[in-house]
Amino acid sequence: MFSNDLTNLTAELIAKCRAADVKIATAESCTGGLIAGCLTSVSGSSDVFERGFNTYSNEAKNEMLGVDMEMIIEHGAVSEPVAAAMAEGALANAPVQLTVAVTGIAGPGGGTAEKPVGTVQIASACQGKPTINESFLFAGDRDAVRLATVKNSIMMLLEHLK
């Protein structure tokens, strides 16, 4: 289902989390659960992966993660503040030490001049560390944008473990 490179990267993440006794939760919008799927594609991931929040709608972001609707209205769902709030909300609402959150425009529709198709915001929260937040503009069709988001999410989780 996932490329060998992505599976190997994910296996590295799972091994490092297991060694550090770190549990992960995901908060996904544009990927619709693909990050959780990628994590659970690795045998033994149940030692590390605790849960996923599939928060595709703004209401789900608010209800499940505590993202302020005013923030979503002011900045848009695809924004640095919302991604950070999603990651921090997952950390606050799950018995985990590490989270990743994604929100973006996978296409083919939905893009604007300010936020074209391929715009993705990824954030990671880790207990005791500052939240990491990065903007991306991925090329390709819907599947390519979503898979690039998964890969960069796994890489960001690894970065937070350093």
N, C-alpha and C positions, 0 to 999 in steps of 0.2 A: 504494500500500500504506500509506504513512504520510501524514499530513496535510501540506498545503503549508507550514504554519507550522513543523511539526517538521522537515521536509526543509530549509527555509531556515535554521533554527537549526543543524542538523547541518552544512550547507554552510558556515556561518560558522565553526563549530568546525574543520572540515577545513582551511579557508583559513588560519586562525590557526595551526594546528599546522604546516601546510606552511611558512608564513612563518618560524616559529620553529624549524624542523627538529625537531619533536617527534613521536614515535611513540606510539601508544595501544594498550593491551591492555584487554580487558574480563574481568571475573570475574562470571558471572551465575548466579543461582539461580532466583528466582521469574520472571524474564523469559525463561529458557530460550534465550537467544541473540538476543532481539529487539534489544538495544542494538547488537550486532555487525551485525545485519541492517539496522538504521537507518543505521549508519555506512557500510556498504557499499552502501546505496541511492544514495549521492551519487557521481557520476562523479569519478574521480580519487582516491577514498578510499584506493586501494592505496599512495599516497605516504605515508599517515599511519597507517592501521590495520594493525597487525602480526599480532595474533591474539586469539582469544577463548577463555576457559576456561569451559566450560559445566559448572558444578559444582552440579548439582541436589541430589545426595545429600551427606550429611555426610562420607561416605567420600571422595567426590571432592574436597570442600573440603580434607580432610586430605592426600590423596595428591597432588593437582595443585598446591595452593597452600601446603601446609605448615601449615594451620590446626590447632592443637592440639586433639585430641579432648576433652581435659579442659576446655578453654575452651568448646567446643560444649555439653558436658554441663552445665557450671556455669551458663552464661549463656543457652543456647539458640541455635539456628542463626540466629534472627532477633534480633540484638542488636548493639549498638554495637561491642563488642570483636571479634566474629566478622566483621562487615563491614570493620572496619579491617584485621584480619588477612588477609582475602581480598584487599583492595586492595594491601596491602603485599606479600603473597605473589605476586600477579601481577607487581608491579614487580620482585621478586627473581627471578622465573622466566621473564622475557621481556626481550628487548633493546629496552626502551622507557623513556620518561621520564615517562609519564603513564598512570594506570589509573583505572578506576572499577569498583566492586563493588556488587552488590545482593543482598539477601536479604530475603524477606518472605512474607506470607501473602496470596496473591491470591484465594483462595476458590474456590468458595463455602463449602467446609468448611475445617477446620483452625484456626479462630480460637479464642481463649480469652478470658476476662474481662480478663486482663492484656495479651494481644496479639490483639485482634480482627482479623477479616478486613479487609484494607486496610492493615495494619501493614507498613511497609517501612523498611529501613535501607539508606541509600546512603552509600558512602565513596569517596573519591578520594585516591590517593597520587601524589605528584609528586616527582621527584628534587630534593633540596635544599629542600623545603618541608614544613611539617607536614601530616599527613593531615587531610582534611576529613571529617566524619562527621555525618550528619543523619538524624533519625527523621521519618517521615511517617505519616499516617493518611489514605489515599486512599479516596474514596467510589466506589461503583459496582460493577458486576459484574467478573468476572475480567479481561475484556479492558480495561476502563477502568482498573483498578488497574495492570495491566501496562504500558499505554500511558503512564499518568501517571509510572510509574517510569522508563520510557525517556526521557521529556521532561525530568524532573528530573535524570537522570543526565547528559544532554547539557549541561544548564545548569550542573551542578556541574563538569564538565570545563572548560567555558568560564570559570567562576569561578577555577579553579586556574591558568589561563593569565594572569590579570591580574597 
